[in-house]
Amino acid sequence: MQGLNKSTIQDIEQIEDVQRDLIKKELPERIVQFGEGNFLRLFIDWMIQQLNKQGLFNGRVVAIQPTPHGKVVPKLDVQDGLYTTILQGIQDGEEKQEIEINSAISRGLNPYEDWKGFLDLAESDDIEFVFSNTTEAGLTYREEEFPDHTSPLSFPAKLTALLYRRFTSKSGNPNAGLVIIPCELVEENGKLLRSLVLRAAEDWELPEAFVSWVNDHNNFCDTLVDRIVPGYPRDTAAEWEQQLGYQDMLMSVGEPFHLFVIETEEELEDRLPFQKGGLHVKWSDVKPYRDLKVSVLNAPHTMIFSVGYLSGLSTVYEVMEDSVAAEFVDRAIYQEILPNLSADKKEKESFAVSVIERFQNPFVKHQLTDLGLNAVYKYRTRVLPLLNSYTVSNGEVPPAMCFSLAALFHYYKPDSVHEGHFLGKIDGKEYKVRDDQEAMDVFIDFWNKDDQITLKERVNRVLENEKLWGQDLTRLPDMTATIVKFFEEIREKGAKKAVETILNLQVENQK
C-alpha cells in the first residue's frame, strides 16, 4: 500500500478532487507554529484547513519542532506536510464522522538542524501569525545564551530570537509586528509568554527599542482551547489505512466538538475569519469560558479518574457506560457544580449537555490513568474552588467531591517507589502515579504510617497541609470525618459499592 504524499495523491481513488486541488494550490506561508503534535494538527491546522477550503485565509503553516528529539517533522517531510484528520463522536445526540486530508502545513522545520532557516522566517513579509502548544512546561523561563548560531532549547527563547530578527530585518517597522496566539493550557498564557520574551530580552541585553517594539506592536493574545484529541489510532491504524487506501504515519483522531476563545487587543476577525468559516471561535474575554470549562469538564475529569479506576474501569467512555459511575458523574455536575456557578443558566446547562455527550463518545479512548497525572495539583486548582463554593452555599461539604478525594487517597497508595514516580497496584494491575514530589511524599508517608497512628490522624495530616492544597482543609465543616468515612467505605466495600452509598446519601438528602 502506498504512502500519503503529494506524488501519490493522484493515484489514490479515495481522495476527492477538491482535496487534490487544494493540496496542489500554491499558498504563502503565513503562520509560524511552535509544535507539530496531534493537538495542534487537529485544532489550529484543522481550522486553517477549513478556512483554506472556503478561500477565506489562503495561507499555510510552518511547523517548528519544539525539542531536539522530536519525531514528527521527519514524518511531515516524508508526507509533504499531508496527514488525515478523523473526527468521530456524538454531537447533538447523533453520531458524527468526518475524514479529510489536511494540507494546511507547508513543511516542518527542525531549528536544531537549521537555525538559519528558522530565523529566515522572520524576514518573510508573508508571516503574520505565531501559534504554539509546547505544553504547560513550555511556558517557563530557562536561562540560555543569546543564540548566535544554534537554537536555544526553550520556546520563549526561540520566539524572542525570531522577533529580534524580525525587528532588525524590518528596521523596527511598527507594521511588522506579529499576532502571537499561544494555545498552552495556562491561565493568561499570552500575558505570560510576553513576560518571558521580555525577560529574555533583558537577559540578552537587547536594545530598549526592541523591547518597546515587542510591547507596542506585537499582539500577545490570551486563549482557551478545547477539543479532546487522542491522536494516532494505534489499535485501529491498519483498519483505517485499509479504508483510506493509503498509509499515513500521522493520521489523527479527535472529537467533533471544538471551542477556541481568543482575547485580543485588536480586531482580528478580518485577518483570521474563523467565525465566517463556521468555526466555534469566540473573540471574547477568556475568563468566563475558562471558568465554565474548568468547572464542568476538567473538574469532573479529576473527580472520576480515581473513582472509575478503583471501580475496575479504564476509560471515560467506560465510566459513562457503567450505570453507577455514570450516575456519580451526573450527580457531581448537576447537583454540586452547576448550582454554584455564576455563569448564565442556559449557557452552563447547554455546556453541561455537551460535556456529557463528549464523555459518552465511544470513539475516544480517554484513559483514566492519563487523567490521573498530577492529580493533586488538578484537584487543588479545579475541584477545591467548587468545593469551597458549595460549602459556603450549603453549610456542609459536597459528598461527591469529598468521595472523589477519598478515592484519590486510595489511588495514591504506592506499591513500589521509583525516581520521579511510584507505581500503584489494583487487582494485580499496575499503574503509574506522577505528581509533584512533595505531593507524592505526603501520600507515601500517609500509607507508611498505616499501622502507627489512627486513620483520622493520618487523614488530618494530609488535609491540613496548606502547601499541598493552598488551604487547611480541616477547617471545613466535618471535612476530616467525611473523608475518613468515605475512605473506610472504599476500603471495606470497594469503590463501586461505596459509590452507591454516596448516591443513596444524596437521594436521602433530597427527601
N, C-alpha and C positions, 0 to 999 in steps of 0.2 A: 504493500500500500504506500502511495507516495505521500511525502510530507507537504505541509502547507507553506507556500511561499509565492512570490509574485510570478515565478516562472511556471508554476503548476496550476494556477487558478483557472487557466483556460481549459484544462483537461478534466477538472473536477465537476461532474454533472450537477451535484447538489448545490453548487454556488449559483445564486441568481445573477442575472446580467447586471442588475442595478448595483449589486455589490462589486462585481468586476469593474464596472465603470468608475466607481468611487475609489477603488484601490489604485486604478491606473491614473487617476486625476492628479495633476501636479499642484500641490498646495504648499504655501510657505510655512516654515517653522515659526510658530507664534508663541509657543509655550515651552519653558524650561521646567521640567518636572523632576524633583528630587525624590526618587523612589520609583520602583518598577514592579512592585509586588501586586498580589492579587487584588487587594482593595482598590488601589488607585486605578488599576486597569479596568475594574468593573464598576468604578464610581465616576471619577473625573474623566477618564478616557472614554468610558461608555457615554457620558454626557456630550463630550466633544463629538463623538461619532454621530449622535442623534442630531446635533446641530449641523454637522457637515452634510448629512443626508438631505437635510432640508435647505441647504445653501445659505445657512444663517451665520456661519462662522468662517468657514473656508480656511482652515489652518490646521497644522499638525503639531505634535508634541515630540520634544527630545527628552527621552527618559534617562536620567542620570543614576548610575549605580551608586548607592549610598555608602557601601562598605567595600573594603579591598577584596573580600572573598565572595562577592555576590555571584549568583548562578543564573540570573535571569537575562542579563544583557547578551551573553553569548547565544542564548536561545532566540532572543529577539533578532539578532543578526542573521541566524540561520533561516528564520521565518520572515525576514524582511519587515519586521515590526508587526506582522499579522498574528492574530490569535482569535479564538472563538469564545464568545460570551454566551452563557446558558443561564437564563433567568427562569426559575421554577418556584412556584409557591401558590398560596391561597390569597386571592385579592377580591374583595367584595363578595366573599362567600363562594367564589369559583376558582377552580384550578387554572393556573396560567403558565404558559411556557413560551419563551421567545429565544430563538437561536439566531446568531448572526456572526459574520466575520468582521472584526473590528480593525480598521485601518487608520485609527487616529494617531498612532505612534509612527513617526517617520524613521526613527533609529534609536538605538540605545547607545549610551556613551559611558565609558569607564574612565573617570577622571584620574585614576591612579596610573593608568597607562597612557592617557592622552590629556595631560593637563593643559597644554596649549589649545587643543581643540575645544576643551571646556571653556576656557577664557575667551576664545574667539566668538562664542555665542553672545557674549556681552556686547560685541561690536555690531551685531546684526540689527538693522533698522526694523526688521520684522518682529523681533522678540518684544512682547508686551507683558506677558504674564509669567508668574512663578507659582507653581503648586508644589505641595510637599506632603509626604506622610512618612516620616522617619521614626515613628513610634514616639511614645512619651519620652523615652530616653534620648531621642534626637534633639529635643528642645532643652538641652542643658549646656552649660559652658565648659569648655576644655581649653586650658592654656596651651597654645601652639605658636610656633614661629610663623612670621609672615611667609606665605607660600610663594617663593620666587619661581621655583621650577617644579615642585611636586605638590600634589594635592594634600591638604590637611585632612584629618580624619573626621572632624565634626561637621555636621550640616551648617550650623551658623557661620563657621569659619569659611566654608566653601561659598556660601551666599555672600558674605562680606567681600571676599575676593572678587566674585562675579560683579557685584555692584561697584566696587572700586575700579575695576577695568572699564566698566560702562561709563562711570563718571569721568575718567581720564580720556577715554577714546571719544567721548561726546563733548569734551571741554566743558563739563558741568551744565550742559543744556537742561533747563528745567523740564522740557518736554520729553526728555529721555528716561525719566523715572519709570519704574515698573510697578505693576499691581501684584502684590505678593499675598497669596492665599494659602496659608498652612492648613492642613487637614488633620493634624495630630489631635488626639482626644485630650487636650489640655485646656483648662479654662483660660480665656483671654489669650489664646495662642498667638494671635497676631501681635498684640502688645508685647508679649513675652519675647517673640522672635526679634522684634525691632530692638528691644533692650539688649539682647545677646549680640546683635550686629553692632550696636553702638559700643558695647563693651570691647568687642574685638578691635574695632576701630581705635579705641583709646589705647588698648594694649599695644597695638601695632604703630601707634603714634602717627596715624593717618591725618591729613590736613583737616583743619576745622571746617573748611569749605565743603569737604566731602561729608562731614557729619551733618552740616546744615542741609545739604542736598538730600541725604537719606531721610532726614526728618521732614523736610518741606515738600519733596517732590516724588516720594515713593509711598504708595498706599499699602500699609500692612493691615489686612482685614482679620477680624476675629470670626471664627466659624464654628459651626456644629455640623457634623456629618453623621448619617445614619443609614446603614444598609448592612445586613448580615451577608458576609462573603466567605463561605467555606473554602473556596479556591479550587485547586486542581482535584478532580474527582477520581482519586486513586483507585477506589474499589470498582468503579464502573467505566474507567477510561477506555478499555478495549471495546466495550459495547457502544460507547459514544462514537469512537472512531469508525466502527463498522457502520453506524447510522449516518455519520457525516461523509464518509467516503474518503477520508484523508487522515493522516497522523498529525497531531497537534500537541506539542510539548507544553503549551501554555494555555490550553483551554481552561476556563474558569467558570465556576458555578456560583450563583448568588440568588438572592430573593428578589422579586419584582419591586418590593417597597423600597423607596429611597427618599431621603429628605436632606436638603442642603440649605443651611441658614448662613447667610453672609452679612456681616455688619461692616459697612464700608463708609469711608469719609467722602466718597464721591459717587455720582451716579454711574453705574456700570452696566445697566441692562442693555444699552445700545451696543456695547462692545462685547458683552457676554450675554446674548439674548436667550438665557435658559428658559425663562417663563414663556417667551414667544414660541419656543420649541416644545412646549407642553411638558416641561420637566417640573418636578416638585421642588422648586427652589424659592426661598423666601429672602428678600432683601430687607433685613429687619434686625432689630435688637436681638442678640443671641440668647440672652439670659432666660426669658420665659420659655423658649423652646428647650434649652438645656435643662432647666428645672423639670419640665414635663418629661423629657426623655429619661433623665437620670432617675426620676421618681417612679415612672410607670413601666419602663423597660429594664433599666440597669439594676434597680433595687430588687425587683422580683428575681432577676437572674441570680443575684447574690444570695437571695433567700432560698432559692430552690436547689442550688447545686448540691449542698450537703444533705438536705432532706431527701432529694431524689436519689443521690448516690448511695446513701445509707439504706434506702428502700430497695436497692437492687437494680436501679435504673441507670442508664448510661448517657442518654441524650435528652435535650429539652423536649423533643417530639415524644419520646417515651414517657416523660412526665405527663404530658398532656393526654396521652392515650390511657394512662392509669387513672381510674376514676377518683381514687382517694387523693393522689398527688395533684391532679387537676383541680379538685375542689379546694385544696390548700392554696393553690395559685389564685383561684378566683376569689376566695375569701380575703387573701392578702391584698389584692388590688382593690376590690370593690368595698371592703369594709374597713380596712386600715389605712390605705394610701389615698385614694381619691377624695374621701370626705374632708381631708385636711389640706388639700392643695388649693391654692388661691386662684388657679387658672380658671378661665371661663368654663362653666359646667359642660356645655355642649362640646367644646373643643377637647377637654380632658376625657370625656366619656367616649368620644369618637376615636381618640388616640388609643384608649384602653382596648377598644374593639379591634383596632388594627394590630395591637401588640399580641392579643390572644390569637388572632389569625396567624401571625408570624411564628408564635410558639408552636402552632399546630401544623406548620409546614412540614410535610413528610419528606421533602426533597433535601432539606438542610439538616445535616447531622452535626448539631451543635453539642459538642461533648461537655458534660457536666464538669469533668476534671479540668477542662480549659477555663471554664467559668470560675473554678476554684483557685486559680493562680492569684496570689496576693490578696487573698480573701479578707484578711483582717483590715487592710487598708480600704478595700472596697466596701466592707461593712461600715467602717467608720465614716466614709465620705458619702455613701449612697443611702444606707439604711438608717443610721443614727439620727440624722436630721428629721426623718419622717417619724421615727420612734419618739423623739422628743416632742414633736408637734402633737402626735396622738395622745401622749401622756398629759400634756398641758390641757388639751381639749376634753379628755375623758377622766382625768384624775387617777388613771391606772395605766400600767404598761400594756402594750398590744400583744396578745397571745401569739399570733403567727410570727411576728418579728422576733419575739423572745424565743420561740421554739426553734427558729432558724439559727439563732445564736447558740442555743444548747446543742443543736446538731453540728454546728461548726466546731464546738469543743470536742465532740467525738471524732469528727473528720480529721482534726489536728492531733490525733493520737499517733506518736511515732513508733514504728516497728523497728526501723533502723535509721540511724542518723549519718548523714554524709555532708561533705563540704558544700554549703550553699543551699542544701535542701534536706528533707528527710522523707522516708517512704512510710506510708500508712498501709494497712492491710485489712481488708474486709472480706470475709468468706473466702480467704485464701488468695484474693486478688489484690495485687499491689498497685498503688497509685502514688504519684509524686506530689509533695507539698512544697511549694516555693513561696517565700514571703520575705519581708524584711527580717534580718537576722534577729533583731530584738523580739519581734513577734514570735518567731519560731522558738527562741529560747524560753519565752514565757510559757508556752504550751508544753515544751519538753519538761520544764520544771514542774508544771501542773501535773503531768502524768507520772513523773518520777516520785512525787510525794503522795502517790495513791494510798499507801499504807501508813503514812506518817502522821497526817493531820486529817481532820474531817473534810468531807466534800464541801460543806458550807464554807469552811475557812479557805480551801483551795480556790473555789469559785470566787469568793470575795477578793482574794489577792489579784486575780485576773481582772475582775471588773473595776477595781479601784485604781488600776494602772492608767494614769492620765496620759502618759507618753503613748500608750497603745491606742486609746480611744479618744483622746482630746478632751476628756472629762472623766469625772469619777462617777461611774455608772451605779455604784452602790447607793448614791443619793436619790435615785429614782424610786418611787414607792414600790416596795416589795420586789425589787428587781432581783436581788440575790436569791430570795426564796423561790421566785418564779423560775429562774434558770436552774436551780438545784432540782426543783420538782420535775421540769421537763427533761433534764439530763438523766435523772433516775428512771423516768418512764422509758426513754430511748434505750437505756442500758438493760432494763428488765423486760421490755416488750418488743424491742426492735423499733426502728424508726416508723415503719408503715403503720403498725398498730398504735404507736404513740401519736401519730398524726391524726388518726381517727378520734383519739381522746380530745385533742385540741379542737377539732371540728365540732364535736359534741358539746364542748365547753362553750364555744361561740354560739351554738344554737340555743343553749340554755340561757345565755346572756341576752338573747333577743326576745325571750318569752316575757 
